[in-house]
Amino acid sequence: MNSKDQLVAAIDIGTTKIVAIVGRSDGNGGIEILGLSNTPSTGVKRGVVLNIEETVKAIRTTVDDLEVRTGIVLTDVFVGIAGRHIKSKMARGYITRDSHESEIDISDIRRLTADMFKLPIDVGEEIIHVIPQTYIVDNESGINNPVGICGKRLEANFHIVIGQISSARNTERCINKAGMNLMSLVLEPLASSEAVLTDEEKEAGVVLVDIGGGTTDVAIYYDSVIRHTAVIPFGGNMVTADIREGCSILQKQAEDLKVKFGYAIGDIAPENKVVSIPGIAGREPKEISFKNLAYIIQSRMEEILDAVNFEIQNSGFAEKLTAGVVITGGGAMLKNLPQLVKYKTAMDVRIGHPNVHLSGKGKDEINQPMYATSVGLILKGLEYIDENKVVVSFGERKPEPVAQHTPPPQPQPQPQPVKEPEMAIEDNQEHDGQRGPGARFTDRIKKLWVDIIDATDEKMDDNLVN
């Protein structure tokens, strides 16, 4: 396979951001990321596209930026899918072969897997993934790879991922309207798992918890096989909304508070520190203590982790997860979150970075939990290409910009930018008595008002004397 065929492009359509990424295999089981770009997402809520025009605009913005950076024009892309409509179930299927003497080959496995896509499901739903777990050949169970084994009856246990047709079609419509072709939809927790989990963790038993802006994705592995997947319709945006309502501030201010000063455990937050939030339209600033902020965050995070615990218990593998919990996604960067997860789940916890398979010079920049799904989509794309023997298309490489020898334009006078007031951190103690320009202006107004009143009183006194 030449380097052109190894190129894979993917788009992660999230609730808070849309990421476009291009990578290729490094030939040693890892991937090299050639370029990555992201832009804020405004048309997606809880992992589901609700405004196609806004989503298409955001996709096109980040794709254009990526194409300028890399010179590669995206045509065929892999896309992640999530949302509360996603559900999974277990199923078993079988096929009967012609002879006991012939060996099972890859075509038999593909025929068995294809039959599972015909399972009856509810109206308005479609099967997204059919993932084989273990195989059974002529009643001999526990077989991970039946290729080369002789037998007549081939069975398998499957993990079936189901989603709503409308949601999948809306996602595909966004990609098509942005001028690209959808190669395959990939369940986001499966993609994140590929990026951050090690083979040893999957064998020992592990829970992946990907905390995004609109959803929290869960994937459970045991004995190197996916056992359970779920999408919880709560994420970091719910925490931000709680902060906004609890502190009566703007959405942007609440997000900044969470990212810069938020703690996941209230008892650990600093006692005497407060942050000053600029008032709206000249109003008095608000002071919010670190501890009160942390208790608001902890309340919502405990609710999310209770839902994660429910999925762990519902999987039937709660007692077999030796490797514990791996948290990733943008929400995993919250201070003291691993301690809270360990307290709620009673398992070992680590933060998952997508560095398991990364190589090349740009890996340090991309090695952040928020890009776990994006890197995983590249890995799943390479796996899809290898299994289906398909060719991924890319457009013509964009030419390098040519410098034009034209006289520079005359500078135009620009208005001075208005600097937005910033949040100020203060210790909870008395001020030193210093006064700013606003206070001096207020004093002048007060003095002028006092002079007017004094002058009026003197005039009234003169009238009384006369």
Secondary structure, DSSP 8 states (H G I E B T S, - for coil): --HHHH-EEEEEE-SSEEEEEEEEE-SSS-EEEEEEEEEE--SEETTEE--HHHHHHHHHHHHHHHHHHH---B-EEEEEE-STT-EEEEEEEEEE-S-SSSB--HHHHHHHHHHHTT----TTEEEEEEEEEEEEETTEEEES--TT-B-SEEEEEEEEEEEEHHHHHHHHHHHHHTT-EEEEEEEHHHHHHHHH--HHHHHH-EEEEEE-SS-EEEEEEETTEEEEEEEES--HHHHHHHHHHHHT--HHHHHHHHHHH-BS-GGGS-SSEEEEE--GGG---EEEEHHHHHHHHHHHHHHHHHHHHHHHHHHT-GGG-TT-EEEESGGGGSBTHHHHHHHHH-S-EEE--TTSSEESTTHHHH-SGGGHHHHHHHHHHHHHHHHHT----B-----------------------------EEEESS-------HHHHHHHHHHHHHHHHHHHHHHHHHHHHH-
